């Protein structure tokens, strides 16, 4: 299982946009037009953290986790 590390710091411009450094995009394999899922965590009622996950990877995780459960619900087992 992987750990967490600081990869980059980004700024938010007046339009609310952020730029991910090219070196990081290349390392992760993110290209123009790719979609990312944004997950957030709350602490004491405030959002304190966000994570970005490639949509294909996120959907694969959900299918692996929810697929068997959905099968059980539809078959009644």
JOFEN-V761067 format. One line per field, one symbol per residue. burial: 1 if it has 24 or more other ideal C-beta (glycine too) atoms within 12 Angstrom, else 0. A space follows every 50 residues. Layout:
burial: ???
//
This chain:
burial: 00000000000000000000000000000100000000000000000000 010000000000000000000000000
//
